[in-house]
Each structure stands twice: as C-alpha cells, then as structure tokens.
C-alpha cells in the first residue's frame, strides 16, 4: 500500500512539473509570436509588454538591453535606466552603453552621461561621439577638453553628416560640421570673453553652412549683444 501511494505521489509530482514546464514553454512561444506581431504593427507599447514578459519567463541580458533601447527611443529614459541601471560597466554591450549615455544626458546627468560616451568613444571613435563629448564637457566647464573633440569632429565629419536640434517647436537638422562650429564659438567665448569677435566668426561660419541654423543665430545675437554692451558699461 505504501509503495502504491509513493508511486502515485511521484507520478503526480512529475506530471505537475512537466505541466509547469510545458506551460512556461507555451507562454514563451506565445510572447515570442506576440513580440513579432507587435513589431510588425509598429506597436511600441505591445513590444515593451512582450519583451517584459519574455524577460520574466526567460531572463536574457541581450533582451534587457533591447527593452532599454526601446524605452530610450520612445523618450522613456527613466524606464530605460531602471531596466539596465546607470553604473559604468566596461563589459556592457555597445547598445547598453549607448542607452545609458543618451538617457542620462536626457535626464540632465551630464557627468554620468559623459562616462558612458567616453566608453563608446574608446571602442569606436567617430564624429558624432566627438560632438556629444564636446557638448557635455562644455556643460561641465572643461572647455580645453571640449575643444579637442571639436577639432577632431571638424576634421572627421563628412558633408552628409547631420545633427538634430530641438530648441524650436519643430525639430530640425543641420550639417554636423556647422554644429561643431557653433560649439567652437561657445568654447572660444568661454575661454576668452575679451575676444568675442572670434566666437562670432565661428557662428558666422556655421550660419554660412546652414543659414537656417536657429541655435547658431540665437548664439550670435547673444554674443553681439554682449559685444555692444560690455560688462563695465552695464
């Protein structure tokens, strides 16, 4: 009798475990198909939902990085960082480092963002990364360091490279070289406020490349105003 009960219990436990495993496998296949369908439909919320379920069912660092990227690309930067963290980690994938860099910058964390962009730049330097590094270093007061990235960027940016700006209601793109010239003008002013003409000349170069470069136009107006109204006359 005892042997019979033991056999029955063992059978029930085995069949229960098998059923749970089978259910988990079926759920994973369901959410994989759901993910593919949401991608096909361009449904960002659906994609996030599917990836979240898949990460619960079968945790994957690659999938977590993808989920964080989707959050960041949808301007959900806090959610992106909650997904993969903010720590500086040299073993992170390029995608994870990119997400951390972009999201930290968007959340006004320039120092932490700079750490992530520097990792990316060590792995694969390019003109776009040089601009981000220059922009962040200006914000942090490292004008000499920023100028090195500007010089690299101007030398390596090609004519077809564009950079987007968002200070107007309608975002717009300008030549990346023009963007570098604009930030060069800001650095020149920060480093020598008695030589405003040099900074204005850089703004003029940027506007010659892209006459509709609104931010450069605003910066030139501000510099011209400072030149026309020196500090000692205020």
DOROSE-744458 format. One record per residue (C-alpha): residue in one letter; x, z, y. Coordinates in steps of 0.1 Angstrom, whole numbers, padded with zeros to 4 digits, always signed. Layout:
# DOROSE-744458
AXZY;...
This chain:
# DOROSE-744458
X+0000+0000+0000;X+0028+0010+0024;X+0046-0023+0016;X+0014-0042+0023;X+0010-0025+0057;X+0046-0032+0066;X+0043-0068+0057;X+0011-0072+0078;X+0027-0055+0108;X+0059-0076+0106;X+0037-0107+0104;X+0017-0097+0134;X+0048-0089+0155;X+0065-0122+0145;X+0034-0142+0153;X+0029-0123+0186;X+0065-0130+0197;X+0061-0166+0186;X+0028-0169+0206;X+0045-0155+0237;X+0075-0179+0234;X+0051-0208+0228;X+0031-0198+0259;X+0062-0195+0280;X+0074-0229+0269;X+0040-0244+0276;X+0039-0228+0310;X+0073-0241+0318;X+0063-0276+0308;X+0031-0273+0329;X+0050-0263+0360;X+0077-0290+0355;X+0049-0315+0354;X+0032-0298+0384;X+0065-0300+0403;X+0069-0337+0396;X+0033-0343+0408;X+0037-0323+0440;X+0069-0342+0448;X+0051-0375+0442;X+0023-0364+0466;X+0047-0350+0492;X+0031-0316+0490;X+0057-0291+0502;X+0037-0260+0495;X+0030-0273+0460;X+0067-0280+0454;X+0076-0245+0466;X+0049-0230+0443;X+0061-0249+0413;X+0098-0240+0418;X+0089-0204+0423;X+0070-0202+0390;X+0098-0221+0372;X+0124-0196+0386;X+0103-0167+0373;X+0099-0183+0339;X+0135-0196+0336;X+0158-0184+0363;X+0183-0211+0375;X+0208-0209+0403;X+0205-0246+0409;X+0167-0244+0411;X+0170-0214+0435;X+0193-0235+0458;X+0169-0263+0457;X+0140-0240+0466;X+0160-0225+0495;X+0168-0260+0508;X+0131-0270+0507;X+0123-0238+0527;X+0150-0246+0553;X+0140-0282+0555;X+0105-0270+0563;X+0118-0247+0590;X+0110-0216+0569;X+0145-0203+0575;X+0138-0166+0568;X+0123-0175+0534;X+0153-0197+0526;X+0177-0169+0532;X+0155-0144+0513;X+0158-0168+0484;X+0196-0171+0482;X+0209-0144+0506;X+0232-0145+0536;X+0265-0135+0521;X+0297-0155+0524;X+0305-0167+0489;X+0332-0193+0482;X+0317-0200+0448;X+0283-0211+0463;X+0273-0247+0458;X+0276-0270+0488;X+0238-0270+0490;X+0236-0232+0492;X+0263-0230+0519;X+0245-0257+0539;X+0212-0238+0537;X+0229-0206+0548;X+0247-0223+0577;X+0216-0241+0590;X+0192-0212+0586;X+0215-0186+0601;X+0220-0209+0631;X+0183-0214+0635;X+0177-0176+0633;X+0203-0171+0661;X+0231-0157+0640;X+0260-0178+0653;X+0288-0156+0638;X+0274-0156+0603;X+0264-0193+0606;X+0300-0202+0617;X+0314-0186+0585;X+0292-0209+0564;X+0300-0240+0583;X+0337-0232+0580;X+0334-0231+0542;X+0317-0266+0543;X+0344-0279+0566;X+0372-0266+0543;X+0356-0285+0514;X+0348-0318+0532;X+0356-0320+0569;X+0336-0346+0589;X+0325-0353+0625;X+0291-0337+0620;X+0305-0304+0608;X+0330-0306+0637;X+0301-0307+0662;X+0284-0277+0646;X+0317-0257+0646;X+0323-0266+0682;X+0288-0257+0693;X+0290-0223+0675;X+0324-0215+0689;X+0313-0222+0724;X+0284-0198+0719;X+0309-0172+0706;X+0333-0177+0735;X+0361-0194+0716;X+0365-0224+0739;X+0400-0233+0728;X+0389-0234+0691;X+0358-0254+0701;X+0379-0280+0719;X+0400-0286+0688;X+0368-0296+0669;X+0356-0317+0698;X+0389-0337+0698;X+0386-0342+0660;X+0350-0352+0664;X+0356-0378+0691;X+0384-0393+0671;X+0364-0395+0639;X+0328-0401+0650;X+0317-0437+0645;X+0294-0457+0667;X+0265-0455+0643;X+0265-0417+0640;X+0236-0400+0658;X+0228-0363+0667;X+0193-0349+0673;X+0183-0327+0702;X+0152-0307+0705;X+0151-0292+0741;X+0123-0315+0751;X+0088-0315+0736;X+0097-0348+0718;X+0130-0346+0698;X+0154-0375+0705;X+0188-0388+0691;X+0219-0397+0709;X+0253-0410+0699;X+0274-0383+0682;X+0303-0393+0705;X+0281-0387+0735;X+0271-0353+0721;X+0308-0344+0718;X+0315-0355+0754;X+0287-0333+0766;X+0300-0302+0748;X+0335-0311+0760;X+0322-0309+0796;X+0308-0275+0789;X+0341-0263+0774;X+0360-0277+0804;X+0338-0258+0828;X+0341-0225+0808;X+0379-0228+0807;X+0384-0237+0843;X+0355-0231+0867;X+0375-0243+0896;X+0377-0278+0882;X+0341-0288+0880;X+0349-0324+0886;X+0365-0327+0851;X+0334-0313+0835;X+0311-0336+0855;X+0333-0366+0845;X+0327-0358+0808;X+0290-0356+0814;X+0292-0390+0831;X+0309-0404+0801;X+0282-0390+0778;X+0255-0405+0800;X+0273-0439+0801;X+0269-0440+0764;X+0234-0427+0763;X+0216-0429+0797;X+0186-0411+0782;X+0206-0381+0771;X+0184-0355+0787;X+0206-0324+0780;X+0237-0341+0795;X+0217-0350+0826;X+0205-0314+0830;X+0240-0301+0825;X+0254-0325+0851;X+0227-0314+0876;X+0236-0277+0870;X+0273-0285+0874;X+0267-0305+0906;X+0246-0277+0920;X+0274-0252+0913;X+0299-0275+0930;X+0277-0279+0961;X+0271-0242+0962;X+0304-0224+0955;X+0302-0188+0944;X+0317-0175+0976;X+0290-0192+0997;X+0261-0176+0978;
